[in-house]
Amino acid sequence: MGKNQITEAELAAMAGDTRKILKKQKKVQIVIPTDPDKPYEDFYQGFINGVPYSYPRNELIEVPESVAALINDNMKTVKMKKDLEDEYKGRG
């Protein structure tokens, strides 16, 4: 393996550590809105260090703080993208 590649064992250990950290974290309530680019998706899905997560959209849910921060950052990016697209379309 190359110097910067992670082995399966290292990835599994990292995922195990991440699960423990997420389990201990304070939980916060959020609502994940529908993605305007993917209105057909009923769930928000992702990974943190090999740990998968899937949460329903448009429902009040509890998630670990760090997951909420990632989701909120992603939602800001989605909104920024949509605003820029709308601005660009308005120039045409």
VMD Tcl script that draws the C-alpha trace (Angstrom):
set ca {
  {0.00 0.00 0.00}
  {1.05 3.57 -0.62}
  {2.25 5.75 2.20}
  {-1.01 7.75 2.42}
  {-3.49 4.89 2.07}
  {-5.53 3.58 4.98}
  {-5.85 -0.16 5.52}
  {-9.21 -1.87 6.08}
  {-8.22 -2.52 9.71}
  {-7.37 1.16 10.25}
  {-10.65 2.22 8.67}
  {-12.61 -0.20 10.86}
  {-10.84 1.10 13.97}
  {-11.53 4.70 12.94}
  {-15.22 3.88 12.38}
  {-15.41 2.20 15.80}
  {-13.84 5.22 17.49}
  {-16.19 7.56 15.62}
  {-19.25 5.55 16.70}
  {-18.14 5.83 20.35}
  {-17.60 9.58 20.04}
  {-20.95 10.15 18.32}
  {-22.77 8.06 20.91}
  {-21.32 10.18 23.76}
  {-22.00 13.54 22.10}
  {-24.79 15.82 23.18}
  {-27.87 15.37 20.97}
  {-29.58 18.33 19.34}
  {-32.90 18.63 17.56}
  {-32.98 19.59 13.89}
  {-35.27 19.44 10.88}
  {-33.55 18.59 7.61}
  {-35.43 20.29 4.77}
  {-36.07 18.90 1.31}
  {-33.16 19.43 -1.10}
  {-34.50 21.59 -3.96}
  {-32.27 19.68 -6.40}
  {-33.51 16.30 -5.15}
  {-37.11 16.73 -3.96}
  {-37.69 12.99 -4.39}
  {-35.20 12.09 -1.63}
  {-36.98 11.44 1.66}
  {-33.76 10.82 3.61}
  {-30.52 12.70 4.15}
  {-27.59 10.29 4.00}
  {-23.87 10.53 4.56}
  {-20.76 9.15 6.23}
  {-18.42 10.30 8.99}
  {-15.13 8.38 9.05}
  {-16.78 5.32 7.55}
  {-19.86 5.47 9.80}
  {-23.03 5.73 7.69}
  {-26.04 7.73 8.77}
  {-29.49 8.25 7.30}
  {-32.10 10.65 8.66}
  {-35.62 11.46 7.47}
  {-36.20 14.88 5.96}
  {-38.88 17.31 7.17}
  {-39.21 15.71 10.62}
  {-37.93 16.88 13.99}
  {-35.10 14.49 14.90}
  {-32.25 14.26 17.40}
  {-28.70 13.85 16.13}
  {-25.20 14.21 17.62}
  {-23.93 17.80 17.64}
  {-21.18 17.16 15.10}
  {-23.63 15.53 12.68}
  {-25.96 18.53 13.05}
  {-23.06 20.87 12.28}
  {-22.19 18.92 9.12}
  {-25.80 18.87 7.98}
  {-26.25 22.59 8.68}
  {-23.07 23.42 6.75}
  {-24.29 21.31 3.85}
  {-27.70 22.99 3.89}
  {-26.02 26.41 3.76}
  {-24.00 25.27 0.75}
  {-27.11 23.93 -1.00}
  {-28.91 27.25 -0.39}
  {-25.92 29.27 -1.61}
  {-25.78 27.17 -4.79}
  {-29.51 27.61 -5.38}
  {-29.29 31.38 -4.82}
  {-26.39 31.66 -7.29}
  {-28.29 29.60 -9.87}
  {-31.38 31.78 -9.46}
  {-29.25 34.93 -9.78}
  {-27.62 33.59 -12.94}
  {-31.00 32.60 -14.45}
  {-32.27 36.12 -13.71}
  {-29.56 37.63 -15.90}
  {-30.58 35.62 -18.97}
}
mol new
graphics top color blue
foreach p $ca { graphics top sphere $p radius 0.5 }
foreach p [lrange $ca 0 end-1] q [lrange $ca 1 end] { graphics top cylinder $p $q radius 0.2 }
display resetview
